[in-house]
Amino acid sequence: LQSVTCLAFPGVGAIIAAAASVSKARCEVDARAATAAATQIAGRKNDNELNELSPFRTVFELVRSLIKPSVQRVSSFLKRLRWRTFPTEVKLRLAREDLEWRFERYDANGDGRLNAAELAQVISTITETRERAERVRREAAAVVGGDGTVSFAQFRVIMDTEWRRYGPPAQLQARRLKSRRML
């Protein structure tokens, strides 16, 4: 037992000495970094640059950055909850208004009709799933005029039918409700 202790003691001592050496090196690096930071602070002349180093402001910004995603999630949840409480007719009315806005936005030449490319863009922005988009495209293809375009009245009938069967898309809610200050 004594011989094992005599052999282990120098090895344990060497490990402790190595740990102390590493700790000392880290302290020296930290001291150099602190000296460099103090030199940099002393060299600043602009008060705005010193505001960056304010402990209160730094803590406030850190807390704000941590809370912001949670606040956004809660806000999004409340908007979805509010949307679900609306009667179907209100949802349809808001969806129709949004549909008209999108139709005008994508009607490049302003003639009140959408060609195939414009129609594809509108459909992609107002449908939530690929299946819904395909269903609307098929219905739109059936009512396309001889010139290959769809008027707003025709498109509105298609979308009204879609929305009455499957409900208005939830993604249209936020912009329309926010613009009408309903949330």
Backbone as CSV, one residue per row, in Angstrom:
resi,resn,N_x,N_y,N_z,CA_x,CA_y,CA_z,C_x,C_y,C_z
1,LEU,0.821,-1.187,0.000,0.000,0.000,0.000,0.874,1.264,0.000
2,GLN,1.968,1.196,0.806,2.841,2.353,0.862,3.535,2.583,-0.476
3,SER,3.894,1.513,-1.138,4.572,1.676,-2.422,3.629,2.239,-3.484
4,VAL,2.348,1.852,-3.457,1.371,2.394,-4.406,1.167,3.879,-4.146
5,THR,1.098,4.249,-2.878,0.931,5.647,-2.514,2.142,6.451,-2.967
6,CYS,3.319,5.917,-2.778,4.542,6.614,-3.175,4.613,6.788,-4.692
7,LEU,4.096,5.832,-5.435,4.120,5.941,-6.901,2.999,6.860,-7.414
8,ALA,1.816,6.843,-6.785,0.667,7.630,-7.253,0.806,9.097,-6.890
9,PHE,1.438,9.377,-5.739,1.514,10.752,-5.278,2.185,11.683,-6.287
10,PRO,3.349,11.332,-6.839,3.969,12.230,-7.829,3.106,12.397,-9.094
11,GLY,2.399,11.355,-9.512,1.536,11.461,-10.709,0.372,12.407,-10.477
12,VAL,-0.277,12.291,-9.309,-1.392,13.192,-8.969,-0.872,14.616,-8.836
13,GLY,0.298,14.771,-8.249,0.907,16.098,-8.110,1.178,16.727,-9.466
14,ALA,1.625,15.916,-10.414,1.906,16.422,-11.763,0.620,16.874,-12.449
15,ILE,-0.457,16.136,-12.253,-1.744,16.512,-12.856,-2.244,17.815,-12.263
16,ILE,-2.135,17.970,-10.952,-2.578,19.203,-10.290,-1.717,20.376,-10.756
17,ALA,-0.429,20.177,-10.896,0.473,21.230,-11.362,0.125,21.641,-12.794
18,ALA,-0.226,20.686,-13.638,-0.607,20.997,-15.021,-1.897,21.806,-15.043
19,ALA,-2.856,21.445,-14.192,-4.118,22.186,-14.121,-3.871,23.620,-13.660
20,ALA,-2.988,23.788,-12.689,-2.666,25.130,-12.206,-1.986,25.946,-13.298
21,SER,-1.165,25.314,-14.068,-0.476,25.995,-15.162,-1.468,26.465,-16.217
22,VAL,-2.436,25.616,-16.558,-3.466,25.995,-17.531,-4.303,27.146,-16.986
23,SER,-4.664,27.074,-15.712,-5.453,28.133,-15.086,-4.694,29.459,-15.123
24,LYS,-3.389,29.424,-14.841,-2.582,30.636,-14.873,-2.535,31.221,-16.283
25,ALA,-2.407,30.372,-17.284,-2.374,30.839,-18.676,-3.697,31.505,-19.053
26,ARG,-4.811,30.916,-18.605,-6.115,31.525,-18.890,-6.243,32.885,-18.229
27,CYS,-5.760,32.999,-17.005,-5.814,34.291,-16.304,-4.996,35.338,-17.045
28,GLU,-3.843,34.936,-17.549,-3.010,35.881,-18.296,-3.714,36.336,-19.574
29,VAL,-4.390,35.411,-20.266,-5.138,35.764,-21.472,-6.278,36.702,-21.119
30,ASP,-7.018,36.389,-20.027,-8.110,37.252,-19.595,-7.606,38.634,-19.215
31,ALA,-6.445,38.694,-18.556,-5.876,39.982,-18.172,-5.506,40.789,-19.414
32,ARG,-4.950,40.149,-20.417,-4.613,40.851,-21.657,-5.870,41.364,-22.352
33,ALA,-6.936,40.546,-22.369,-8.189,40.968,-23.006,-8.805,42.133,-22.252
34,ALA,-8.752,42.115,-20.918,-9.298,43.215,-20.122,-8.496,44.490,-20.350
35,THR,-7.200,44.360,-20.448,-6.357,45.524,-20.710,-6.663,46.108,-22.087
36,ALA,-6.841,45.254,-23.084,-7.165,45.721,-24.436,-8.534,46.409,-24.455
37,ALA,-9.517,45.861,-23.740,-10.843,46.473,-23.695,-10.788,47.825,-23.007
38,ALA,-10.026,47.931,-21.905,-9.904,49.211,-21.199,-9.222,50.248,-22.075
39,THR,-8.214,49.826,-22.805,-7.525,50.741,-23.724,-8.478,51.222,-24.808
40,GLN,-9.281,50.320,-25.322,-10.234,50.679,-26.366,-11.287,51.648,-25.827
41,ILE,-11.774,51.405,-24.615,-12.772,52.296,-24.018,-12.180,53.670,-23.787
42,ALA,-10.951,53.706,-23.270,-10.301,54.988,-22.998,-10.084,55.773,-24.286
43,GLY,-9.889,55.082,-25.397,-9.648,55.750,-26.668,-10.906,56.276,-27.328
44,ARG,-12.093,55.902,-26.851,-13.352,56.350,-27.464,-13.668,57.771,-27.014
45,LYS,-14.126,58.545,-27.980,-14.471,59.926,-27.672,-15.951,60.200,-27.893
46,ASN,-16.617,59.346,-28.619,-18.024,59.540,-28.956,-18.905,58.929,-27.861
47,ASP,-19.857,59.709,-27.355,-20.744,59.216,-26.299,-21.623,58.076,-26.785
48,ASN,-21.992,58.076,-28.067,-22.818,56.990,-28.591,-22.095,55.664,-28.508
49,GLU,-20.785,55.684,-28.709,-20.021,54.457,-28.610,-19.970,53.971,-27.165
50,LEU,-19.945,54.903,-26.202,-19.926,54.512,-24.799,-21.265,53.965,-24.348
51,ASN,-22.372,54.395,-25.000,-23.689,53.881,-24.641,-23.792,52.387,-24.903
52,GLU,-23.032,51.912,-25.867,-23.035,50.481,-26.159,-22.551,49.673,-24.969
53,LEU,-21.735,50.284,-24.139,-21.143,49.569,-23.024,-21.912,49.763,-21.722
54,SER,-23.017,50.474,-21.761,-23.817,50.699,-20.569,-24.390,49.377,-20.078
55,PRO,-24.150,49.022,-18.838,-24.658,47.732,-18.336,-26.181,47.651,-18.361
56,PHE,-26.840,48.736,-17.992,-28.304,48.720,-17.998,-28.833,48.490,-19.403
57,ARG,-28.293,49.216,-20.354,-28.754,49.080,-21.737,-28.462,47.675,-22.270
58,THR,-27.316,47.150,-21.936,-26.953,45.812,-22.390,-27.909,44.768,-21.825
59,VAL,-28.198,44.863,-20.543,-29.129,43.918,-19.924,-30.519,44.073,-20.522
60,PHE,-30.947,45.325,-20.718,-32.264,45.582,-21.315,-32.359,44.973,-22.708
61,GLU,-31.344,45.168,-23.532,-31.339,44.606,-24.889,-31.340,43.076,-24.850
62,LEU,-30.625,42.497,-23.919,-30.588,41.048,-23.792,-31.963,40.503,-23.404
63,VAL,-32.596,41.133,-22.408,-33.933,40.701,-21.986,-34.924,40.876,-23.131
64,ARG,-34.849,41.989,-23.829,-35.754,42.233,-24.960,-35.580,41.183,-26.051
65,SER,-34.340,40.845,-26.358,-34.102,39.845,-27.405,-34.578,38.457,-26.968
66,LEU,-34.578,38.188,-25.672,-35.069,36.894,-25.190,-36.591,36.836,-25.167
67,ILE,-37.226,37.958,-24.880,-38.686,37.990,-24.756,-39.376,38.131,-26.107
68,LYS,-38.741,38.779,-27.059,-39.371,39.085,-28.347,-39.973,37.861,-29.047
69,PRO,-39.267,36.736,-29.179,-39.891,35.578,-29.848,-41.130,35.066,-29.115
70,SER,-41.100,35.085,-27.797,-42.267,34.632,-27.032,-43.456,35.545,-27.248
71,VAL,-43.207,36.837,-27.267,-44.284,37.798,-27.503,-44.861,37.600,-28.899
72,GLN,-44.001,37.353,-29.878,-44.484,37.126,-31.240,-45.324,35.853,-31.322
73,ARG,-44.916,34.796,-30.631,-45.708,33.563,-30.638,-47.065,33.764,-29.990
74,VAL,-47.093,34.481,-28.868,-48.365,34.736,-28.186,-49.255,35.595,-29.063
75,SER,-48.694,36.622,-29.684,-49.465,37.491,-30.572,-50.045,36.706,-31.737
76,SER,-49.242,35.842,-32.336,-49.709,35.018,-33.446,-50.827,34.086,-32.996
77,PHE,-50.674,33.488,-31.820,-51.714,32.606,-31.289,-53.016,33.375,-31.073
78,LEU,-52.927,34.573,-30.505,-54.133,35.370,-30.263,-54.816,35.774,-31.565
79,LYS,-54.026,36.082,-32.596,-54.624,36.416,-33.899,-55.357,35.214,-34.477
80,ARG,-54.733,34.032,-34.395,-55.399,32.828,-34.903,-56.654,32.520,-34.107
81,LEU,-56.581,32.708,-32.800,-57.746,32.474,-31.954,-58.861,33.450,-32.305
82,ARG,-58.502,34.700,-32.508,-59.500,35.716,-32.876,-60.137,35.360,-34.218
83,TRP,-59.333,34.911,-35.176,-59.840,34.540,-36.499,-60.850,33.404,-36.376
84,ARG,-60.559,32.458,-35.495,-61.464,31.316,-35.334,-62.792,31.707,-34.708
85,THR,-62.826,32.803,-33.975,-64.080,33.220,-33.339,-64.994,33.985,-34.288
86,PHE,-64.472,34.420,-35.424,-65.313,35.141,-36.381,-66.333,34.205,-37.006
87,PRO,-67.537,34.699,-37.262,-68.509,33.888,-38.012,-68.000,33.665,-39.441
88,THR,-68.469,32.612,-40.067,-68.022,32.257,-41.411,-68.263,33.386,-42.400
89,GLU,-69.372,34.072,-42.289,-69.667,35.164,-43.232,-68.656,36.305,-43.125
90,VAL,-68.215,36.604,-41.913,-67.203,37.647,-41.735,-65.879,37.189,-42.350
91,LYS,-65.536,35.937,-42.118,-64.305,35.395,-42.714,-64.372,35.457,-44.236
92,LEU,-65.534,35.082,-44.793,-65.688,35.120,-46.247,-65.583,36.545,-46.779
93,ARG,-66.195,37.498,-46.076,-66.131,38.895,-46.518,-64.687,39.397,-46.517
94,LEU,-63.967,39.113,-45.437,-62.569,39.529,-45.364,-61.721,38.824,-46.419
95,ALA,-61.992,37.558,-46.652,-61.247,36.813,-47.672,-61.534,37.376,-49.063
96,ARG,-62.787,37.768,-49.327,-63.119,38.365,-50.626,-62.394,39.690,-50.827
97,GLU,-62.346,40.502,-49.767,-61.612,41.771,-49.865,-60.134,41.518,-50.154
98,ASP,-59.585,40.539,-49.479,-58.186,40.198,-49.710,-57.984,39.656,-51.120
99,LEU,-58.938,38.858,-51.577,-58.864,38.310,-52.928,-58.865,39.445,-53.959
100,GLU,-59.718,40.434,-53.754,-59.764,41.565,-54.684,-58.442,42.317,-54.674
101,TRP,-57.880,42.538,-53.496,-56.598,43.232,-53.396,-55.508,42.450,-54.129
102,ARG,-55.463,41.142,-53.923,-54.449,40.325,-54.591,-54.670,40.277,-56.097
103,PHE,-55.929,40.208,-56.520,-56.235,40.180,-57.946,-55.703,41.456,-58.606
104,GLU,-55.975,42.607,-57.995,-55.496,43.878,-58.547,-53.976,43.946,-58.516
105,ARG,-53.380,43.399,-57.481,-51.925,43.437,-57.349,-51.233,42.638,-58.459
106,TYR,-51.799,41.477,-58.811,-51.161,40.620,-59.806,-51.652,40.879,-61.230
107,ASP,-52.649,41.709,-61.399,-53.125,42.066,-62.737,-52.144,43.081,-63.321
108,ALA,-51.132,42.584,-64.016,-50.011,43.417,-64.457,-50.437,44.529,-65.412
109,ASN,-51.312,44.216,-66.374,-51.690,45.231,-67.357,-52.934,46.015,-66.940
110,GLY,-53.552,45.672,-65.831,-54.671,46.442,-65.294,-55.958,46.335,-66.088
111,ASP,-56.132,45.266,-66.865,-57.341,45.131,-67.683,-58.479,44.414,-66.955
112,GLY,-58.266,44.035,-65.687,-59.311,43.362,-64.931,-59.401,41.879,-65.216
113,ARG,-58.400,41.343,-65.890,-58.377,39.914,-66.208,-56.972,39.384,-65.924
114,LEU,-56.912,38.134,-65.524,-55.624,37.501,-65.249,-55.299,36.475,-66.326
115,ASN,-54.064,36.532,-66.844,-53.639,35.484,-67.771,-53.143,34.287,-66.950
116,ALA,-52.670,33.258,-67.595,-52.297,32.013,-66.910,-51.185,32.233,-65.885
117,ALA,-50.169,33.013,-66.236,-49.052,33.245,-65.313,-49.508,34.038,-64.093
118,GLU,-50.296,35.091,-64.328,-50.800,35.902,-63.220,-51.720,35.073,-62.322
119,LEU,-52.552,34.255,-62.949,-53.469,33.410,-62.201,-52.704,32.433,-61.303
120,ALA,-51.636,31.861,-61.828,-50.823,30.928,-61.039,-50.221,31.626,-59.823
121,GLN,-49.781,32.874,-59.989,-49.221,33.623,-58.868,-50.276,33.884,-57.797
122,VAL,-51.468,34.314,-58.221,-52.532,34.593,-57.254,-52.915,33.320,-56.518
123,ILE,-53.090,32.241,-57.241,-53.496,30.979,-56.614,-52.449,30.523,-55.599
124,SER,-51.177,30.695,-55.932,-50.135,30.257,-54.999,-50.124,31.087,-53.720
125,THR,-50.586,32.337,-53.784,-50.587,33.170,-52.579,-51.826,32.986,-51.725
126,ILE,-52.901,32.446,-52.277,-54.136,32.351,-51.492,-54.520,30.933,-51.110
127,THR,-53.799,29.953,-51.582,-54.120,28.577,-51.204,-53.057,28.069,-50.240
128,GLU,-53.488,27.266,-49.293,-52.586,26.795,-48.240,-51.903,25.482,-48.581
129,THR,-52.553,24.653,-49.389,-51.964,23.353,-49.711,-51.907,23.166,-51.219
130,ARG,-51.086,22.237,-51.618,-50.945,21.940,-53.042,-52.249,21.388,-53.613
131,GLU,-52.965,20.593,-52.806,-54.229,20.014,-53.275,-55.256,21.102,-53.558
132,ARG,-55.322,22.078,-52.648,-56.262,23.190,-52.860,-55.877,23.977,-54.114
133,ALA,-54.595,24.217,-54.289,-54.129,24.970,-55.450,-54.496,24.238,-56.737
134,GLU,-54.279,22.932,-56.764,-54.622,22.139,-57.961,-56.127,22.171,-58.232
135,ARG,-56.915,22.072,-57.189,-58.365,22.103,-57.337,-58.813,23.446,-57.927
136,VAL,-58.261,24.544,-57.426,-58.613,25.874,-57.941,-58.138,26.031,-59.377
137,ARG,-56.943,25.535,-59.696,-56.439,25.624,-61.076,-57.355,24.877,-62.045
138,ARG,-57.813,23.693,-61.642,-58.720,22.930,-62.506,-60.031,23.680,-62.721
139,GLU,-60.580,24.240,-61.646,-61.833,24.983,-61.780,-61.635,26.237,-62.629
140,ALA,-60.493,26.898,-62.477,-60.218,28.097,-63.273,-60.033,27.734,-64.747
141,ALA,-59.415,26.603,-65.022,-59.217,26.166,-66.407,-60.552,25.921,-67.092
142,ALA,-61.554,25.511,-66.315,-62.878,25.244,-66.895,-63.611,26.529,-67.282
143,VAL,-63.293,27.645,-66.628,-64.015,28.894,-66.925,-63.191,29.895,-67.721
144,VAL,-61.985,29.516,-68.102,-61.129,30.433,-68.858,-61.830,30.833,-70.152
145,GLY,-61.759,32.142,-70.447,-62.379,32.656,-71.662,-61.603,32.251,-72.902
146,GLY,-62.111,32.647,-74.040,-61.469,32.325,-75.315,-60.093,32.933,-75.441
147,ASP,-59.852,34.039,-74.749,-58.540,34.686,-74.811,-57.560,34.132,-73.763
148,GLY,-57.964,33.122,-73.008,-57.079,32.492,-72.025,-56.954,33.267,-70.726
149,THR,-57.927,34.118,-70.431,-57.871,34.908,-69.199,-59.116,34.658,-68.355
150,VAL,-59.026,35.077,-67.085,-60.135,34.934,-66.139,-60.431,36.312,-65.566
151,SER,-61.707,36.696,-65.539,-62.080,37.979,-64.945,-62.183,37.835,-63.434
152,PHE,-62.249,38.981,-62.748,-62.365,38.928,-61.297,-63.671,38.261,-60.883
153,ALA,-64.763,38.557,-61.568,-66.060,37.967,-61.221,-66.007,36.442,-61.327
154,GLN,-65.393,35.933,-62.390,-65.266,34.486,-62.554,-64.387,33.885,-61.449
155,PHE,-63.287,34.554,-61.180,-62.365,34.048,-60.173,-63.001,34.099,-58.783
156,ARG,-63.763,35.135,-58.511,-64.427,35.247,-57.209,-65.430,34.110,-57.017
157,VAL,-66.176,33.747,-58.074,-67.130,32.641,-57.975,-66.380,31.337,-57.659
158,ILE,-65.253,31.122,-58.325,-64.448,29.918,-58.077,-63.992,29.887,-56.620
159,MET,-63.447,30.995,-56.147,-62.931,31.034,-54.790,-64.053,30.963,-53.753
160,ASP,-65.202,31.607,-54.024,-66.343,31.492,-53.102,-66.764,30.044,-52.942
161,THR,-66.819,29.333,-54.045,-67.188,27.919,-53.999,-66.162,27.134,-53.178
162,GLU,-64.895,27.387,-53.436,-63.816,26.709,-52.701,-63.906,27.020,-51.206
163,TRP,-64.087,28.297,-50.874,-64.116,28.695,-49.470,-65.359,28.181,-48.750
164,ARG,-66.474,28.103,-49.443,-67.680,27.584,-48.787,-67.544,26.082,-48.504
165,ARG,-66.860,25.372,-49.381,-66.651,23.935,-49.163,-65.618,23.652,-48.089
166,TYR,-64.485,24.357,-48.166,-63.335,24.011,-47.331,-62.923,25.103,-46.351
167,GLY,-63.634,26.225,-46.334,-63.308,27.317,-45.419,-62.284,28.272,-45.996
168,PRO,-62.370,29.543,-45.602,-61.400,30.524,-46.094,-60.012,30.221,-45.543
169,PRO,-58.998,30.565,-46.286,-57.638,30.281,-45.820,-57.270,31.135,-44.617
170,ALA,-56.646,30.536,-43.637,-56.251,31.252,-42.421,-55.120,32.234,-42.683
171,GLN,-54.331,32.005,-43.736,-53.185,32.878,-43.993,-53.597,34.278,-44.437
172,LEU,-54.832,34.454,-44.886,-55.274,35.777,-45.318,-55.644,36.663,-44.136
173,GLN,-55.755,36.089,-42.979,-56.298,36.797,-41.841,-55.461,37.972,-41.373
174,ALA,-54.164,37.812,-41.196,-53.367,38.797,-40.485,-53.341,40.156,-41.178
175,ARG,-53.071,40.177,-42.482,-52.958,41.463,-43.163,-54.285,42.188,-43.193
176,ARG,-55.352,41.479,-43.475,-56.660,42.114,-43.582,-57.153,42.607,-42.216
177,LEU,-56.988,41.798,-41.203,-57.458,42.193,-39.875,-56.653,43.348,-39.332
178,LYS,-55.361,43.325,-39.570,-54.515,44.406,-39.081,-54.870,45.708,-39.784
179,SER,-55.109,45.646,-41.097,-55.418,46.867,-41.842,-56.786,47.425,-41.446
180,ARG,-57.692,46.579,-40.986,-59.012,47.040,-40.576,-59.071,47.304,-39.072
181,ARG,-57.938,47.100,-38.384,-57.856,47.305,-36.944,-58.907,46.475,-36.194
182,MET,-59.092,45.252,-36.658,-60.057,44.371,-36.008,-59.396,43.526,-34.930
183,LEU,-58.085,43.500,-34.922,-57.389,42.737,-33.875,-56.889,43.666,-32.819
